[in-house]
Amino acid sequence: MRNTMRLPPLTAQRRIDDAGAPRHRACVPAKKRKHPVDPATQARTIEQAAAELGDSPQEVQRALEQGRLRGTKTPAGRWRVEPADLAAYRERGGTK
């Protein structure tokens, strides 16, 4: 006999463990976090870095891949750039 029980889709509201706490930090609104993230020290995405530098996201990605801009890759393969690295890149004339 086949099991025909259907489970509801996983949504952000259902991502709660047995203790009632969210499983992932992204599920917690910023104002409810115990240790809020300071935007001045938070690593930037390629799009955020491009907006700060006045470049296109493609140019920032090229700079990261060629080593002109220092950054790190997340386990998911996405680039993150620290604010200090953006400032150093800007000082070296890395913007248009």
N, C-alpha and C positions, 0 to 999 in steps of 0.2 A: 504494500500500500504506500502510495506517495504522500509526502507531507505537502499539504496545500496551504499552510499558514503563510500569510503575507506579512512582511514587516513594513512599517512606515518608513519613508525615505529619511535619511540622516540630514538633519538641518542644524543650523547653528544653535538653535534653542535646545536641541536634544543632545548636544555634545557635552554631557555632564556625567561625571563619574559617580560611583556609588555614594561618595561622601557629599555630593551636591556641589562640588567645585568644578569649574570648567577644566577640561583636559589640556587645553592649549591657551597660551597667553593671548593669542589673537582673538579669542572668544570673549575676553574680558574688556569692557570699555575702558579707555584710558583713565577716566576720572575715578574708576573703581580699583585700579591697580594699587598694590601696596607700595610699589616703588615706581612711580611714574617715570617715563623716559623723557629726558631733557632733549628737546629738538636740536639744541646747539651741539650736542655731542653724539647724536644718533647718526649711524651710517646712512648714506644716501643711495638710492637706486640710480640706475643710469639716467632715467628720465629726470629725477630731481637734480642730479649733478649737472645735467645739460641745461636745465632751467637756470641754475645758479651761475653757470659759466657763460651762458648766452650762446651755447653751441647746440648742434643737433644731437639727439641721442646716438645716431650712427657715428658721429665724430668722437664722442666720448667713448663709445665701445671700441673704436679703432685705437684710440689712445691707450685704453686699458690693455688691449691685446698686444700692442706693440711695446708696452712697458713705459710709455711716456707719462702715464698716470698710474699711480699705485692704487690697487684695490684688491679685494678678496672675493672669492667665489663661495656662495653658500652651498650646502650639500645638494640643493636642488639645481645648482648650476647657474644661479643668478649673481650678477656682480653687485658688490656693495663698496662704496667709497667713503672713507672717513673724512670729516670736515677739514682736518689738518692736512690731509693729502690734497684736497681740493685747493686749499690756500697755497700750498707749495707749488702746485701745478700752475695756478694763476700767477704767482710771483715769477715763475720761469717763462712767462709769456705764452702759456698754453691756451689762451682764449683768443678769439678773433678780434 
